[in-house]
Amino acid sequence: MGTNERAGRKEWIALGVLALPLLLVSMDVSVLYFAVPFISADLGVSATEQLWIFDIYGFVLAGLLITMGSLGDRIGRRKLLLFGALGFGLASVAAAYAQSPEQLIAARAVLGIGGATLMPSTLALIRNMFHDAKQRQKAIAFWSAVMMGGITLGPVLGGFLLEHFWWGSVFLINTPAMVLLVVLAPVLLPEFKASARGRFDLLGSLLSLAAVLPVIWGIKELAAHGVSALPVVAIVAGLVFGVLFVRRQRTAEHPMVDLSMFRNRAFSGSLAANTVGTLALVGNAVFLTQYLQLVHGLSPLKAALWSLAPSVLVGGAAPLATALAGKLDRAYVIGGAFVLAASGYGVLTQVRVDSSLAVPLAGAGLLAAGLVMVMTLVTEAVVGSVAPERAGSASAVMETCSEFGGALGIAVLGSIGTAVYRSDLPAGAAGPVREGLPAATAAAAHLPAQLAGTVLTTARHAFTHSMNVVALVGAILLLATAVTTTVVLRGTKPAAPAEEPAPEEAGLVSGVGGGGCPDGV
């Protein structure tokens, strides 16, 4: 397919195939929420093992994204996607039938490896299939909607499966979709390799892993347990390895990440906007989930079902962003989307203990709609501002920034909320109550009724106030980001695609377009 040729029906069908791994990988982040009590009862999971079952997937995925993005550029993005799908499917079966916590943790780690191959591959292949800017915007809007849909549907699907089947079913749902992907991908998806592949930078890969993992782990530990020496040392060590990784990329003959991409305002500014957007989205999700379950007293499944209500607003956000960006400078659309998201946080500052569910859900809907618009446009800016042969590494860098943003959202906004919550409690409040609303709720269950009611009322008011303060901080952050991104991204355009490598150089294998297109993209 030439650089100016519009995609046809086959490419759009192929986009649907790419939605399969994206949906499952994004669901896998949240599908375990309801399953852990069942897993704990069946396998005898300790508190530490439970944390590792939750976290190992995200740690491995975040640590390997850059490596897998670079590897896909070298060996072929479709090939990497197929290997990842096969590994993801097999690991899902292993997780479903795990007989011990150690087996389940190992299976979740392999799932993380598979997820790291799938996410950058899907976005890079979109860059290869859709060369027309307007078509690519629509394709990425669909990509963004599928990713958000997976995160939202994960808890709901998990709750439904656990009401009818055993806990392993939350993993087995991955297998049929991955089998379908393995069958359809060779027929519908193009293969693409960068022309100047060179040797794989193994040292760079190890340095990227050593940089990302300690920082992500350290941030999450600080958020969960407060300031202590080990997480701080881990973050510092990760930053040192990060400096070494950058130096390696500057001097390596065939670097994993072309640092010249960061000199492009469209690329670097979009990465920053994406990181802030993820921070705001994940940070709010932590508070909203607790509010629905522990303040309003909804069951986990009912809370998950109610959380689908904002989807009414979110569903049209990505197409709206694409349509507006076709008529206006996208910097203004991104800035306006941040303002819309900030208005959602503004609504959340007004939530009270006895508020109608419509208030927090409306705020969450406005926040999510604005941030989906942001993520749709900045994703298109990231992949559109680099040549197709760099799309894999560029996508991996963006996904890594998203992981950092999510971790920072929990750590920064979570820490602010914890500080406000504790400051609102009476000086003599018991230790468990000071740990947070979940601990206070658990402690109240063992108290006499009158005392339990007093504890819960106090804790719920303190938590709701902390949620209001976090929302205010989030609104200020998003408004500041709206101004900054508008200034930084104003006038930027996606880079004109570089001349694409000839099929014999690129290792292209299969055709995707009609009308006599050459094999590959």
Secondary structure, 3 states (H helix, E strand, C coil): CCCCCCCCHHHHHHHHHHHHHHHHHHHHCCCCCCCHHHHHHHHCCCHHHHHHHHHHHHHHHHHHHHHHHHHHHHHCHHHHHHHHHHHHHHHHHHHHCCCCHHHHHHHHHHHHHHHHHHHHHHHHHHHHHCCCHHHHHHHHHHHHHHHHHHHHHHHHHHHHHHHHCCCCHHHHCHHHHHHHHHHHHHHHCCCCCCCCCCCCCHHHHHHHHHHHHHHHHHHHHHHHHCCCHHHHHHHHHHHHHHHHHHHHHHHCCCCCCCHHHHHCHHHHHHHHHHHHHHHHHHHHHHHHHHHHHHHCCCCHHHHHHHCCCCHHHHCCHHHHHHHHHCCCCHHHHHHHHHHHHHHHHHHHCCCCCCCCCHHHHHHHHHHHHHHHHHHHHHHHHHHHCCCHHHHHHHHHHHHHHHHHHHHHHHHHHHHHHHHHHHHHCCCCCCHHHHHCHHHHHHHHCCCCHHHHHHHHHHHHHHHHHHHHHHHHHHHHHHHHHHHHHHHHHCCCCCCCCCCCCCHHHHCCCCECCCCCCCCEC
